[in-house]
Amino acid sequence: MSKPIVAIVGRPNVGKSTLFNRIAQKRVSIVEDIPGVTRDRIYMDAEWLNHEFTMIDTGGIEIESTDKILTSMRHQAKLAIKEADVVVFVVDAKTGLTSADEEVAVILKNARKPILLAVNKVDSPKDELETFEFYNLGLGEPYAISAANALGLGDLLDQIVAALPKETSVADETDTIKVAFIGRPNVGKSSLVNALLGEERVIVSDIPGTTRDAIDTHYSKDGSDFILIDTAGMRRKARIDQPVERYSVIRSLRAVDRADVVLMLIDAVDGVTEQDKKIAGYAHEAGRASIIVVNKWDLVEKDSKTTLRYTETIRSELGFMQYAPVLFLSALTRQRVNRVSELVKFVADQHAMRVATSVLNQVIEDAVAINPPPSERGRKLKIFYTTQPGVKPPTFVFFVNDAEIMHFSYLRYLENKLREAFGFEGTPLKLVVRGRKDKEDD
């Protein structure tokens, strides 16, 4: 399930970025005393009381300005409001209620989203008296905070968490496989979706950036149900210059977060690029089952070893994704497109595979017997017990005498043995090592 989005909005210079940085616990947004410093939306995952959400820091909303930059900032802020699940409207206690605040409030009321009114720069009990006039905005109770001094943030975060959408039951969709199509612009994501559906359901164009939103389409094949999620192409930051396209990137990332299987599309003519590595890396870090799809295979001149050489190159360039199967196809000619559904179903099953504890421990015992762990700092690693607490991705916990002497190379060896025994093709594995206290070692 994708994380809910919390947008922080308001006039310029009311302390939105300072609040953003406090909640994120990192200095992410640039904070200066000059209106308009934050021009683009900045995103960061945050957590409060075990509730995770994604925050958006927006540029200030200048209602009357005709300045191109400020107009663009206003447009981006409206996009953030449209996409957000909860909106935090920040106003300035020092300045007091302004006509611009009232106009922003009208925009927020029309959005029909949960709105939390945060009165910032309340640094003393005297300042707290200034919060009452903000009741006039008609947005409910104003929450007095000082982002700079971290005052009142706990109460505000409590209200944010309370306003987040509740997780809905998806029991009727537990067998539906969500498939995200990701990759650079113009690699054929929409064309492949259309080829699978057998109709022009998604707009296809040679112009990069045609797909702005993550589009969901239901699809059934051979008794299996799928939701196909076509996403906007993710270009390098330096090449993203349109406000709508900037915002489409986070929608693509959210599509990965809620997918079961990711189809990582690569242009057969261009080969693996640095941007491909970054996009594939996000899917890998998110723990999603993945298939590497080499599209436009009809445009490549081939001999008897072309496929083998191309696969070796992919394995070399995407070394962290050795587990992902590679499928060569052409969405245009529909060559091998019929293999997509079957392969998606297969890796989805691998992604959700659970291994019996007794069988799992036998495999690990055999692996240790064949290749005992080396000693480190005069101590020998002992693996007492292994369990699998979760799936999607399959997660394994190794209980050992000292977690610090589990070398990454030996952990990789154990992962390889797990894959040899059970497959896990198409899915990353999450391996966790937990140690005991020194007095319990012997």
C-alpha positions as CSV (number, residue, x, y, z in Angstrom):
1,M,0.0,0.0,0.0
2,S,1.4,3.4,-0.9
3,K,2.1,6.0,1.8
4,P,-0.5,8.8,2.2
5,I,0.7,12.3,1.2
6,V,0.7,15.3,3.5
7,A,1.2,18.7,1.7
8,I,2.5,21.7,3.5
9,V,1.2,24.9,1.9
10,G,0.8,28.6,2.7
11,R,2.0,32.1,1.7
12,P,5.8,32.6,1.1
13,N,8.0,33.0,4.2
14,V,5.6,31.7,6.8
15,G,8.0,28.8,7.8
16,K,6.8,25.9,5.7
17,S,10.3,24.6,4.9
18,T,11.3,24.9,8.5
19,L,8.3,22.9,9.6
20,F,9.1,20.4,6.8
21,N,12.7,20.0,8.0
22,R,11.6,19.6,11.7
23,I,9.2,16.8,10.9
24,A,11.6,15.1,8.4
25,Q,14.3,15.5,11.0
26,K,16.7,16.4,8.2
27,R,17.7,19.6,6.6
28,V,16.2,18.9,3.2
29,S,14.5,22.2,2.2
30,I,16.5,25.4,1.9
31,V,15.4,27.8,4.6
32,E,16.1,31.5,3.9
33,D,14.3,34.7,4.9
34,I,13.5,35.5,1.3
35,P,10.1,34.7,-0.1
36,G,10.2,32.2,-3.0
37,V,13.3,30.2,-2.0
38,T,11.4,26.9,-2.2
39,R,10.3,26.9,-5.9
40,D,9.7,23.2,-6.4
41,R,7.9,20.6,-4.4
42,I,10.3,18.6,-2.2
43,Y,9.3,15.2,-0.9
44,M,10.4,13.2,2.2
45,D,9.0,10.2,4.0
46,A,8.2,10.8,7.7
47,E,6.8,8.7,10.5
48,W,4.9,9.5,13.7
49,L,3.6,6.9,16.2
50,N,4.3,4.1,13.7
51,H,2.3,5.8,10.9
52,E,4.3,6.5,7.8
53,F,3.5,9.2,5.3
54,T,5.1,11.3,2.5
55,M,5.4,15.0,3.1
56,I,5.5,17.6,0.3
57,D,7.1,21.0,0.9
58,T,5.7,23.5,-1.6
59,G,6.6,27.0,-2.7
60,G,4.5,29.8,-1.3
61,I,1.1,30.6,-2.9
62,E,1.0,34.2,-4.1
63,I,-2.5,34.8,-5.3
64,E,-2.2,38.1,-7.1
65,S,1.3,37.8,-8.5
66,T,1.9,37.6,-12.3
67,D,5.6,36.9,-11.9
68,K,6.4,33.7,-13.9
69,I,8.2,32.0,-11.1
70,L,5.6,32.8,-8.5
71,T,2.8,31.8,-10.9
72,S,4.6,28.4,-11.4
73,M,5.0,28.0,-7.6
74,R,1.2,28.6,-7.2
75,H,0.5,26.0,-9.9
76,Q,2.7,23.5,-8.2
77,A,1.2,24.1,-4.8
78,K,-2.3,23.5,-6.3
79,L,-1.1,20.2,-7.8
80,A,0.2,19.2,-4.4
81,I,-3.1,20.0,-2.8
82,K,-4.9,18.0,-5.4
83,E,-2.8,14.9,-4.8
84,A,-2.5,15.2,-1.0
85,D,-4.6,13.2,1.5
86,V,-4.0,15.8,4.2
87,V,-3.1,19.5,3.9
88,V,-1.3,21.5,6.5
89,F,-1.9,25.2,6.0
90,V,0.8,27.2,7.6
91,V,0.2,30.9,8.6
92,D,2.4,33.4,10.5
93,A,1.5,34.5,14.0
94,K,3.9,37.5,13.8
95,T,2.3,38.9,10.7
96,G,-1.3,38.0,11.7
97,L,-4.2,37.2,9.4
98,T,-3.8,38.6,5.9
99,S,-6.1,38.8,2.9
100,A,-3.7,36.4,1.1
101,D,-4.3,33.9,3.9
102,E,-8.0,34.2,3.4
103,E,-7.7,33.7,-0.4
104,V,-5.5,30.6,0.2
105,A,-8.2,29.3,2.6
106,V,-10.8,29.6,-0.1
107,I,-8.7,27.4,-2.4
108,L,-8.3,24.8,0.4
109,K,-12.0,24.7,1.2
110,N,-12.8,24.1,-2.5
111,A,-10.3,21.2,-2.5
112,R,-12.5,19.3,0.0
113,K,-9.5,17.7,1.8
114,P,-8.7,17.4,5.5
115,I,-7.1,20.8,6.4
116,L,-5.0,21.4,9.5
117,L,-4.3,25.0,10.3
118,A,-0.8,25.5,11.8
119,V,-0.1,29.0,13.2
120,N,3.7,29.2,13.1
121,K,6.2,31.4,15.0
122,V,4.3,31.1,18.3
123,D,7.5,31.4,20.4
124,S,6.0,32.6,23.7
125,P,2.7,32.5,25.7
126,K,2.1,36.1,24.5
127,D,2.3,35.0,20.8
128,E,-0.3,32.4,21.5
129,L,-3.0,35.1,21.9
130,E,-2.4,35.9,18.2
131,T,-3.7,32.5,17.1
132,F,-7.3,33.3,17.9
133,E,-7.9,35.6,14.9
134,F,-7.2,32.7,12.6
135,Y,-10.5,31.1,13.6
136,N,-11.9,33.6,11.1
137,L,-10.5,31.5,8.2
138,G,-13.3,28.9,8.9
139,L,-10.8,26.0,8.9
140,G,-11.4,24.8,12.4
141,E,-9.0,25.0,15.4
142,P,-5.7,26.7,14.8
143,Y,-2.7,24.8,16.2
144,A,0.0,27.0,17.7
145,I,3.5,25.9,16.8
146,S,7.0,27.1,16.5
147,A,8.8,25.2,13.8
148,A,12.1,26.9,14.6
149,N,12.0,26.0,18.3
150,A,10.1,22.7,17.9
151,L,7.2,23.8,20.0
152,G,3.7,22.2,19.6
153,L,4.8,19.8,16.9
154,G,3.7,16.7,18.7
155,D,0.1,17.9,18.9
156,L,0.1,18.9,15.2
157,L,1.6,15.5,14.2
158,D,-1.1,13.7,16.3
159,Q,-3.7,15.6,14.3
160,I,-2.0,14.7,11.0
161,V,-2.0,11.0,11.9
162,A,-5.6,11.2,13.0
163,A,-6.6,12.7,9.6
164,L,-4.7,10.2,7.5
165,P,-6.9,7.9,5.4
166,K,-7.7,4.6,7.2
167,E,-6.4,1.5,5.5
168,T,-9.3,-0.1,3.7
169,S,-10.0,-3.8,3.5
170,V,-8.8,-5.2,0.1
171,A,-9.8,-8.8,0.8
172,D,-11.6,-8.9,-2.5
173,E,-8.4,-8.0,-4.3
174,T,-5.9,-10.2,-2.5
175,D,-5.5,-12.4,-5.7
176,T,-5.2,-9.4,-8.0
177,I,-1.6,-8.7,-9.0
178,K,-0.7,-5.1,-9.3
179,V,1.9,-4.5,-12.0
180,A,3.8,-1.2,-12.4
181,F,5.4,-0.4,-15.8
182,I,8.4,1.9,-15.1
183,G,11.3,3.3,-17.0
184,R,12.6,6.3,-18.8
185,P,10.3,8.3,-21.1
186,N,9.6,6.8,-24.5
187,V,10.7,3.3,-23.8
188,G,7.3,1.9,-24.7
189,K,5.5,1.5,-21.3
190,S,2.1,2.7,-22.7
191,S,2.6,0.7,-25.9
192,L,3.2,-2.5,-23.9
193,V,0.1,-1.9,-21.8
194,N,-1.9,-1.4,-25.0
195,A,-0.4,-4.5,-26.5
196,L,-1.4,-6.6,-23.5
197,L,-4.9,-5.2,-23.5
198,G,-5.3,-5.5,-27.2
199,E,-6.6,-2.0,-27.6
200,E,-5.5,1.7,-27.4
201,R,-6.5,2.2,-23.8
202,V,-3.6,4.4,-23.0
203,I,-2.4,7.4,-25.1
204,V,0.8,6.6,-26.9
205,S,3.1,9.3,-28.4
206,D,6.7,9.6,-29.4
207,I,6.8,12.8,-27.3
208,P,8.5,12.0,-24.0
209,G,6.2,12.9,-21.0
210,T,2.9,12.1,-22.7
211,T,1.8,10.0,-19.7
212,R,1.5,12.3,-16.7
213,D,-0.4,10.2,-14.2
214,A,-0.1,6.6,-13.0
215,I,-3.0,5.0,-14.8
216,D,-4.7,1.8,-13.4
217,T,-6.3,-0.6,-15.8
218,H,-7.9,-4.0,-14.9
219,Y,-6.8,-6.9,-17.0
220,S,-7.5,-10.7,-16.9
221,K,-5.6,-13.5,-18.6
222,D,-5.8,-17.3,-18.2
223,G,-7.8,-17.0,-14.9
224,S,-5.6,-14.5,-13.3
225,D,-6.5,-10.9,-12.5
226,F,-4.1,-8.0,-12.9
227,I,-4.1,-4.2,-12.3
228,L,-1.7,-2.6,-14.9
229,I,-0.2,0.6,-13.7
230,D,1.2,2.7,-16.5
231,T,3.5,5.4,-15.1
232,A,5.1,8.6,-16.4
233,G,8.7,8.2,-17.6
234,M,11.3,9.3,-15.0
235,R,13.9,11.6,-16.5
236,R,17.1,12.8,-14.9
237,K,16.4,15.8,-12.6
238,A,18.4,18.1,-14.8
239,R,16.1,17.5,-17.7
240,I,12.8,17.9,-15.8
241,D,11.7,21.4,-16.5
242,Q,7.9,21.3,-16.5
243,P,5.9,21.6,-13.3
244,V,3.5,18.9,-14.2
245,E,6.3,16.5,-15.2
246,R,8.1,17.2,-11.9
247,Y,5.0,16.1,-10.0
248,S,4.4,13.0,-12.1
249,V,7.7,11.5,-10.8
250,I,6.3,11.0,-7.3
251,R,3.2,9.4,-8.7
252,S,5.5,6.9,-10.5
253,L,7.3,6.2,-7.3
254,R,4.0,5.7,-5.5
255,A,3.0,3.3,-8.2
256,V,6.1,1.2,-7.4
257,D,5.3,1.3,-3.7
258,R,1.9,-0.2,-4.2
259,A,2.8,-2.7,-6.9
260,D,3.4,-6.4,-6.4
261,V,5.5,-6.7,-9.6
262,V,7.5,-4.1,-11.5
263,L,8.2,-4.3,-15.2
264,M,11.5,-2.4,-15.7
265,L,11.5,-1.4,-19.3
266,I,14.7,-0.8,-21.2
267,D,15.1,0.5,-24.7
268,A,16.8,-2.2,-26.7
269,V,18.5,0.4,-29.0
270,D,19.8,2.6,-26.1
271,G,20.8,-0.2,-23.8
272,V,21.1,0.3,-20.0
273,T,21.6,3.9,-19.1
274,E,22.5,5.5,-15.8
275,Q,18.9,6.6,-15.3
276,D,17.8,3.0,-15.9
277,K,20.0,2.0,-13.0
278,K,18.5,4.6,-10.7
279,I,14.9,3.7,-11.6
280,A,15.6,-0.1,-11.2
281,G,17.4,0.6,-7.9
282,Y,14.3,2.3,-6.5
283,A,12.2,-0.8,-7.3
284,H,15.0,-3.0,-5.8
285,E,15.2,-1.0,-2.6
286,A,11.4,-1.0,-2.3
287,G,11.5,-4.8,-2.2
288,R,9.4,-5.3,-5.3
289,A,9.4,-8.4,-7.5
290,S,10.9,-7.3,-10.8
291,I,11.1,-8.3,-14.5
292,I,13.6,-6.6,-16.8
293,V,11.8,-6.0,-20.1
294,V,13.9,-5.2,-23.1
295,N,11.5,-3.5,-25.5
296,K,11.9,-2.6,-29.2
297,W,13.8,-5.9,-29.8
298,D,12.6,-5.8,-33.4
299,L,14.9,-2.8,-34.0
300,V,18.1,-4.7,-33.0
301,E,20.2,-6.5,-35.6
302,K,20.8,-10.0,-34.3
303,D,22.9,-13.1,-34.7
304,S,22.8,-16.4,-32.8
305,K,24.4,-14.9,-29.7
306,T,22.9,-11.4,-29.5
307,T,20.4,-12.3,-26.8
308,L,23.1,-14.0,-24.7
309,R,25.5,-11.0,-25.0
310,Y,22.7,-8.5,-24.2
311,T,21.7,-10.5,-21.1
312,E,25.3,-10.5,-19.9
313,T,25.5,-6.8,-20.3
314,I,22.3,-6.3,-18.3
315,R,23.6,-8.6,-15.6
316,S,26.8,-6.5,-15.5
317,E,25.1,-3.1,-15.5
318,L,22.3,-4.1,-13.1
319,G,24.4,-6.2,-10.7
320,F,22.0,-5.7,-7.8
321,M,19.2,-7.2,-9.8
322,Q,20.6,-10.6,-10.7
323,Y,17.5,-12.3,-9.6
324,A,15.2,-10.6,-12.1
325,P,14.3,-12.5,-15.3
326,V,15.0,-10.8,-18.6
327,L,12.3,-10.8,-21.3
328,F,13.0,-9.5,-24.8
329,L,10.0,-8.3,-26.7
330,S,8.5,-5.8,-29.1
331,A,5.3,-4.0,-28.0
332,L,4.9,-2.7,-31.5
333,T,5.0,-6.1,-33.3
334,R,3.7,-7.9,-30.1
335,Q,6.6,-10.3,-30.3
336,R,6.7,-12.3,-27.0
337,V,4.1,-10.0,-25.4
338,N,2.0,-13.1,-24.7
339,R,4.7,-14.3,-22.3
340,V,4.3,-11.2,-20.0
341,S,1.3,-12.3,-18.0
342,E,2.6,-15.8,-17.3
343,L,6.0,-14.4,-16.2
344,V,4.3,-11.8,-14.0
345,K,2.2,-14.5,-12.3
346,F,5.3,-16.6,-11.7
347,V,7.4,-13.9,-10.0
348,A,4.4,-12.7,-8.0
349,D,4.2,-16.2,-6.6
350,Q,7.9,-16.2,-5.9
351,H,7.6,-12.8,-4.1
352,A,4.9,-14.3,-1.8
353,M,6.6,-17.6,-1.2
354,R,6.8,-18.8,2.4
355,V,9.1,-21.6,3.5
356,A,8.4,-24.1,6.3
357,T,10.7,-23.3,9.3
358,S,12.0,-26.9,9.6
359,V,12.9,-27.0,5.9
360,L,14.5,-23.6,6.0
361,N,16.7,-24.5,9.0
362,Q,17.8,-27.7,7.3
363,V,19.0,-25.7,4.2
364,I,20.9,-23.3,6.4
365,E,22.5,-26.1,8.4
366,D,23.6,-27.8,5.2
367,A,25.0,-24.6,3.9
368,V,27.0,-24.0,7.0
369,A,28.3,-27.6,6.9
370,I,29.5,-27.2,3.3
371,N,31.1,-23.8,3.9
372,P,31.6,-22.9,7.7
373,P,31.6,-19.2,8.4
374,P,35.2,-17.8,8.8
375,S,36.4,-16.5,12.2
376,E,36.6,-12.8,12.7
377,R,38.5,-11.0,15.5
378,G,39.2,-14.4,16.9
379,R,35.6,-15.3,17.2
380,K,33.6,-17.8,15.2
381,L,30.1,-17.0,13.9
382,K,27.4,-19.4,15.1
383,I,23.9,-19.5,13.5
384,F,21.5,-20.8,16.1
385,Y,18.2,-20.5,14.2
386,T,16.6,-19.1,11.1
387,T,13.0,-18.0,10.6
388,Q,10.9,-16.3,7.9
389,P,8.6,-13.6,9.4
390,G,7.4,-12.1,6.2
391,V,6.8,-12.1,2.5
392,K,6.7,-9.5,-0.3
393,P,9.7,-9.6,-0.2
394,P,10.6,-12.9,1.5
395,T,12.3,-11.9,4.7
396,F,14.6,-14.1,6.7
397,V,16.0,-13.5,10.2
398,F,19.2,-15.3,11.3
399,F,19.7,-15.5,15.1
400,V,23.5,-15.6,15.7
401,N,25.9,-15.3,18.6
402,D,27.3,-11.9,17.4
403,A,25.7,-10.0,14.5
404,E,28.8,-7.9,14.0
405,I,30.9,-10.8,12.8
406,M,28.4,-11.8,10.1
407,H,30.4,-10.7,7.0
408,F,28.4,-9.4,4.1
409,S,30.1,-12.0,1.8
410,Y,28.9,-14.9,4.0
411,L,25.4,-13.4,4.1
412,R,25.4,-13.3,0.3
413,Y,26.5,-16.9,0.3
414,L,23.5,-17.8,2.5
415,E,21.2,-15.9,0.1
416,N,22.6,-17.8,-2.8
417,K,21.9,-21.1,-1.0
418,L,18.3,-20.0,-0.3
419,R,17.8,-19.2,-4.0
420,E,19.4,-22.6,-5.0
421,A,17.0,-24.4,-2.7
422,F,13.7,-22.5,-3.2
423,G,14.1,-20.4,-6.4
424,F,12.9,-16.9,-5.4
425,E,13.3,-15.9,-9.1
426,G,12.3,-12.3,-9.7
427,T,12.2,-11.2,-6.1
428,P,14.8,-9.6,-3.8
429,L,15.3,-11.2,-0.4
430,K,15.5,-9.3,2.9
431,L,18.1,-10.8,5.3
432,V,18.2,-9.7,8.9
433,V,20.9,-10.7,11.4
434,R,20.2,-10.6,15.1
435,G,22.8,-11.3,17.8
436,R,22.8,-12.3,21.4
437,K,24.5,-10.7,24.3
438,D,28.2,-11.7,24.9
439,K,27.3,-13.6,28.1
440,E,25.0,-15.8,26.1
441,D,27.5,-16.7,23.4
442,D,28.9,-19.9,24.7
